[in-house]
């Protein structure tokens, strides 16, 4: 009786493990697809007006540099 129960438990755990692996693969593919779509969207927006994004990055860098330099005093 115990051996049969152990076999059933092992089979159940194996089935669950397979299902979890399938779900992880499915989620990974979904995440990859979503990230690809968002990347394409961001690249499109940057290509529409690159000067604005470069200026924004520059201003952000100046602000961060100022804040970091200010903390040293």
N, C-alpha and C positions, 0 to 999 in steps of 0.2 A: 504494500500500500504506500509506504513512504517513497519508494523508488518511482512509482507512478506519479505521485504528487511532485516530486523533484523534476521529473521529465516535463510535466505540464508547466511548471514554473519556469524552467529553462526555455521551453518553447515560447511561452508568453513573453519573457524578457527578450528573446531573440526577435520576435515579431515587433515588439515595441521599438527595439533598437533600429530595425530596418525602417519602420515608419518615421522615426525621428530623423534618420539620415536622409530620407526622401524629402521631408519637410525642410531640412536645412538646405539641401540642394535647390529646392524650389524657391526658398526665400533669398538665397544667394543670387540666383538668376534674376529674380524680381528686383533686388537692390541694384544689381549691376545695370539692368535696363533703365531704371529710374535715374541713376547717377549719370548714365550716358545722355539721357534726354536733358537733364539739367545742365550738363556741361555744354551741350550743343546750344541751348538757349542762352547761357551766359556768354559763350563765344560770339554768338550772333549779336547780342546787345553791345559787347565791347567793339566789335567790328563796325557797328553803326556809328559810334562816336568814341573813338579811341582816346582822343585828347582829354575828354572829360574824365575818363577812368584813370589815365596817367596822372592828371592833375589831382584827382582825389587821392590816389596812392601817395603822391608827393606830400600833400597837405597832411595826410594821416601820419606819414613818416616824420614830418617836422614836429607834429604835436607829440608823438611818442618820444622823439628825441629830446624835446624840451622837458617833458615830464620826467624822463630818466635822468637828465642832467640836473634838474632841479632837486632831485632827491639826494644828490651827493653832497650838498652844502650842509 
